[in-house]
Amino acid sequence: MDCRAFRNQHVAYVDDFLPGEAVVAMQRHLLECERCAAHDAKIRRSLLLFRNLPPVETSPDFYSRLSARIESERAAPKQPMFAARGPGIGMFMGVAASVVTVGYLAAASLHWTAPRGDVVLAPVVATEPAVVADVAPRTDTSFHRPAGPRTRRAMGRSLLRPAGHNLGDA
Ligand SMILES: [Zn+2]
């Protein structure tokens, strides 16, 4: 028997509703498994505690008062479910609108809504000299060259070479 089967049958085991073989299997698992033994002890201790609680005594007229109360509730006219309790929907909408307005005004006054003027681009780092790109297409295909030769040439012209240092179109 595994722990899951033990736990599944434990209530019946405690209440002594299991057939004899199952009881023996449960007892064997209790001897083998420390965790289930602890679980069993905890449940039995709780049950013992619960059964030894003093019975709750009600006042002698409890039941007559209870039934009178139930009768009076039953006889009372039914309240509509949406009885106005608290502010109505108009009040709610007004408050919601003013909250949104205040939030927008605060955001606008703090310039959260204005477009940011200073867009900073990431720095461009060139690791390959541009001259090499124009001599001949290189045969090695290392991963430092993700772009094709044509794109690389264009990039070399625009980015890597200073103005006035054009080697002519290749
Ligand atoms: Zn177990």
Residues whose N, C-alpha, C, O or C-beta is under 5 A from the ligand:
A	BS01	ZN	C3 C33 C36
